């Protein structure tokens, strides 16, 4: 594939400092309470990600962390924002349930007029990926098919359900990343999906960048793109050259401490999409 010029689009992100981050329970295969978290290192890695966004010209809003909610750093899970409308989260596990209220309160205080409190389990951008044509929606471990219907009704956009089958990839954002939401370009790891969902992805995205297992296992698909720069875990080295070949600028990030909680770049980053 011949690379072509890419233009970055300014973005607005919501992030939450890992002030209370730790691993004291296990709700995904990455979490092991026996492995201690070096909090100062986790904070430094998170700050490096925030500062990189700012250096690239993006806006970063901050959600205040709350004691007793160690996973709030994974801000992507707290809501999905499309066209300035906010679909709140309803978490699958009790340990994270209070995070949804913290997010809703933030949006209410920051001028978002349409905030929907969901009836069905969805974990925000953990399982919702937005392109210009569709909202791709993961299910199988956290978010439910009923939540997909609820999202389609609220946003008025077609929602495409995708079945996740490997518990390591418990959220869609661990198995698929949107590279350019203006041109419907994505990258994904086929092994995370059911055969039928793989066929759907191949039909919708015939030119997708296909990730190999070692890069997926490094959470290389837990990435954020502004249409040109792709911030992703630096350990996913096998993705760097394929991204460059398509005209993207990969930016390796080290979020190794946060990986102990099962998240990386995308998990820490919720996009606040404006009205179009």
C-alpha positions as CSV (number, residue, x, y, z in Angstrom):
1,X,0.0,0.0,0.0
2,X,1.4,3.4,-1.0
3,X,1.3,5.8,1.9
4,X,-0.4,9.1,1.5
5,X,-0.5,12.3,3.4
6,X,-2.4,12.2,6.6
7,X,-3.9,15.2,8.4
8,X,-4.4,15.1,12.2
9,X,-7.8,16.4,13.4
10,X,-7.8,18.2,16.8
11,X,-9.4,16.1,19.5
12,X,-10.9,16.7,22.9
13,X,-10.2,14.0,25.4
14,X,-11.3,13.2,29.0
15,X,-8.7,11.6,31.3
16,X,-8.6,10.7,35.0
17,X,-5.3,10.8,36.9
18,X,-4.3,7.4,38.5
19,X,-4.1,8.9,42.0
20,X,-5.9,5.9,43.5
21,X,-4.8,3.2,41.0
22,X,-4.0,-0.2,42.4
23,X,-5.0,-3.8,41.7
24,X,-6.8,-5.3,44.7
25,X,-9.3,-7.5,42.8
26,X,-9.4,-9.3,39.5
27,X,-12.2,-8.7,36.9
28,X,-10.1,-9.5,33.8
29,X,-7.3,-11.9,33.0
30,X,-4.7,-9.1,33.2
31,X,-5.3,-8.3,36.8
32,X,-3.3,-10.1,39.5
33,X,-3.6,-8.6,43.0
34,X,-0.3,-10.4,43.9
35,X,1.6,-8.1,41.5
36,X,2.1,-4.7,43.3
37,X,1.6,-1.5,41.4
38,X,4.3,1.1,41.5
39,X,2.0,4.1,41.8
40,X,4.6,6.9,41.2
41,X,5.6,5.1,37.9
42,X,1.9,4.7,36.9
43,X,1.4,8.4,37.5
44,X,4.5,9.3,35.5
45,X,3.4,7.0,32.6
46,X,-0.1,8.5,32.6
47,X,1.3,12.1,32.6
48,X,3.5,11.2,29.7
49,X,0.4,10.2,27.7
50,X,-1.5,13.3,28.7
51,X,1.5,15.5,27.8
52,X,1.8,13.8,24.4
53,X,-1.8,14.7,23.6
54,X,-1.2,18.3,24.6
55,X,2.0,18.5,22.5
56,X,0.0,17.2,19.5
57,X,-2.4,20.1,19.9
58,X,-5.3,18.2,21.5
59,X,-7.4,19.3,24.5
60,X,-7.4,17.2,27.6
61,X,-10.1,17.6,30.2
62,X,-9.6,16.1,33.7
63,X,-12.0,14.0,35.7
64,X,-11.2,14.1,39.4
65,X,-10.3,10.6,40.8
66,X,-12.3,9.3,43.7
67,X,-10.9,7.2,46.6
68,X,-11.9,3.6,46.5
69,X,-12.3,3.6,42.7
70,X,-8.9,2.4,41.5
71,X,-10.0,1.8,37.9
72,X,-11.2,5.4,37.3
73,X,-8.0,6.0,35.4
74,X,-9.6,3.9,32.6
75,X,-11.8,6.9,31.6
76,X,-12.8,5.4,28.3
77,X,-15.2,3.1,30.1
78,X,-17.3,5.7,31.8
79,X,-19.4,7.0,28.8
80,X,-19.6,7.3,25.0
81,X,-19.9,10.7,23.4
82,X,-21.2,11.1,19.9
83,X,-22.4,14.4,18.3
84,X,-22.2,16.0,21.8
85,X,-24.6,13.5,23.2
86,X,-23.6,11.4,26.2
87,X,-24.5,7.7,26.7
88,X,-23.5,6.9,30.2
89,X,-22.1,3.6,31.3
90,X,-23.6,0.8,33.4
91,X,-20.8,-1.4,34.6
92,X,-20.9,-5.2,34.7
93,X,-19.0,-5.5,38.0
94,X,-20.0,-3.9,41.3
95,X,-16.4,-2.8,41.9
96,X,-16.7,-0.2,39.1
97,X,-20.4,0.7,39.4
98,X,-19.9,4.1,41.2
99,X,-17.6,5.3,38.3
100,X,-20.7,5.8,36.1
101,X,-22.2,8.4,38.5
102,X,-18.8,10.3,38.6
103,X,-18.8,10.5,34.8
104,X,-22.4,11.7,34.6
105,X,-21.8,14.4,37.2
106,X,-18.8,15.6,35.2
107,X,-20.8,15.9,32.0
108,X,-23.7,17.6,33.7
109,X,-21.2,20.2,35.2
110,X,-19.5,20.8,31.9
111,X,-22.4,21.8,29.7
112,X,-23.5,18.6,28.0
113,X,-27.3,18.9,27.7
114,X,-28.1,15.4,26.6
115,X,-27.0,12.7,29.0
116,X,-28.7,9.3,28.9
117,X,-28.5,7.0,31.9
118,X,-28.6,3.5,30.4
119,X,-30.9,0.6,31.3
120,X,-28.5,-2.1,30.0
121,X,-24.9,-3.0,30.7
122,X,-22.4,-1.1,28.5
123,X,-18.9,-0.1,29.4
124,X,-18.6,3.1,27.3
125,X,-15.8,3.3,24.7
126,X,-14.4,0.0,26.1
127,X,-17.0,-1.6,23.8
128,X,-18.1,1.2,21.5
129,X,-15.9,2.3,18.6
130,X,-17.1,5.2,16.4
131,X,-16.5,5.5,12.7
132,X,-18.1,7.9,10.2
133,X,-20.5,5.1,9.1
134,X,-21.1,3.0,12.1
135,X,-20.7,2.5,15.8
136,X,-18.9,-0.9,16.3
137,X,-20.0,-2.5,19.5
138,X,-18.4,-5.4,21.4
139,X,-20.3,-8.0,23.4
140,X,-19.6,-11.3,25.1
141,X,-17.8,-10.3,28.3
142,X,-19.1,-6.9,29.4
143,X,-21.6,-4.9,27.2
144,X,-24.8,-6.6,26.1
145,X,-26.8,-6.8,22.9
146,X,-29.6,-4.9,24.5
147,X,-27.1,-2.1,25.2
148,X,-26.3,-2.0,21.5
149,X,-30.0,-1.5,20.7
150,X,-30.1,1.3,23.3
151,X,-27.1,3.0,21.8
152,X,-28.5,2.9,18.3
153,X,-31.8,4.4,19.5
154,X,-30.1,7.1,21.4
155,X,-27.5,8.1,18.9
156,X,-29.5,7.5,15.8
157,X,-26.5,5.7,14.1
158,X,-26.3,2.2,12.9
159,X,-24.7,-0.1,15.5
160,X,-22.8,-3.2,14.4
161,X,-22.5,-5.9,17.1
162,X,-19.3,-7.9,17.3
163,X,-18.8,-11.0,19.4
164,X,-15.6,-11.2,21.5
165,X,-14.6,-14.8,22.3
166,X,-11.1,-14.5,24.0
167,X,-11.3,-13.3,27.6
168,X,-7.9,-11.5,27.2
169,X,-9.8,-9.2,24.8
170,X,-12.7,-8.5,27.1
171,X,-13.5,-5.1,25.6
172,X,-13.7,-4.2,22.0
173,X,-10.9,-1.5,22.5
174,X,-8.4,-4.3,23.3
175,X,-9.0,-6.0,19.9
176,X,-9.9,-3.2,17.5
177,X,-8.8,0.5,17.0
178,X,-10.2,3.1,14.7
179,X,-7.3,4.6,12.7
180,X,-9.3,7.3,10.9
181,X,-12.9,8.0,11.8
182,X,-13.3,10.1,8.6
183,X,-12.5,7.3,6.2
184,X,-13.5,4.2,8.3
185,X,-10.0,2.8,8.6
186,X,-9.4,0.4,11.4
187,X,-7.0,-2.2,12.6
188,X,-8.0,-5.3,14.5
189,X,-7.0,-8.8,15.7
190,X,-9.2,-11.5,14.2
191,X,-8.5,-14.1,16.9
192,X,-10.4,-12.0,19.4
193,X,-13.7,-12.4,17.4
194,X,-16.1,-15.1,16.6
195,X,-16.1,-16.5,13.0
196,X,-19.2,-14.6,12.1
197,X,-17.9,-11.4,13.5
198,X,-14.6,-11.9,11.6
199,X,-16.6,-12.2,8.4
200,X,-18.5,-9.0,9.2
201,X,-15.3,-7.1,9.8
202,X,-13.7,-8.4,6.6
203,X,-16.8,-7.3,4.7
204,X,-17.0,-3.8,6.3
205,X,-13.2,-3.2,6.3
206,X,-11.6,-5.2,3.5
207,X,-8.4,-3.0,3.7
208,X,-8.1,-3.1,7.5
209,X,-4.7,-3.5,9.1
210,X,-4.6,-7.0,10.6
211,X,-2.7,-7.3,13.8
212,X,-0.8,-10.5,14.7
213,X,-1.1,-12.2,18.0
214,X,2.1,-10.9,19.7
215,X,1.0,-7.3,19.1
216,X,-2.5,-7.9,20.2
217,X,-1.2,-9.6,23.3
218,X,0.8,-6.5,24.1
219,X,-2.5,-4.6,23.9
220,X,-1.3,-3.0,20.7
221,X,-4.9,-2.5,19.6
222,X,-5.6,-0.4,22.7
223,X,-4.6,2.7,20.7
224,X,-5.8,6.2,20.0
225,X,-5.5,7.9,16.6
226,X,-6.1,11.5,15.6
227,X,-6.1,10.5,11.9
228,X,-2.4,10.8,11.6
229,X,-0.6,10.1,14.9
230,X,-1.4,6.7,16.4
231,X,-0.5,6.4,20.1
232,X,-0.1,2.8,21.0
233,X,1.8,0.5,23.5
234,X,5.5,0.6,22.5
235,X,5.7,-3.2,23.0
236,X,3.5,-3.7,19.9
237,X,6.5,-3.3,17.6
238,X,5.0,-5.3,14.8
239,X,2.4,-2.7,14.1
240,X,4.8,0.3,13.6
241,X,5.9,-0.4,10.1
242,X,2.5,-1.4,8.8
243,X,1.1,1.9,10.2
244,X,3.9,3.9,8.6
245,X,3.3,2.1,5.3
246,X,-0.3,3.5,5.4
247,X,0.9,7.0,6.1
248,X,0.4,7.1,9.9
249,X,2.9,8.2,12.5
250,X,3.0,5.6,15.2
251,X,3.9,6.9,18.7
252,X,5.0,4.3,21.2
253,X,3.9,4.8,24.8
254,X,4.9,2.9,27.9
255,X,1.9,2.3,30.2
256,X,3.3,-0.9,31.7
257,X,2.1,-0.2,35.2
258,X,-1.5,0.5,34.0
259,X,-1.4,-2.7,31.9
260,X,-1.5,-4.5,35.3
261,X,-5.1,-3.3,35.4
262,X,-5.8,-4.5,31.9
263,X,-5.7,-1.2,30.1
264,X,-3.4,1.0,28.0
265,X,-3.6,4.1,25.8
266,X,-7.2,3.9,24.7
267,X,-8.5,2.7,28.1
268,X,-7.1,5.9,29.6
269,X,-8.7,8.1,26.9
270,X,-12.4,9.0,26.4
271,X,-13.1,11.1,23.3
272,X,-15.5,14.0,23.6
273,X,-16.9,14.2,20.1
274,X,-18.6,17.5,19.3
275,X,-21.8,18.0,17.4
276,X,-21.4,17.7,13.7
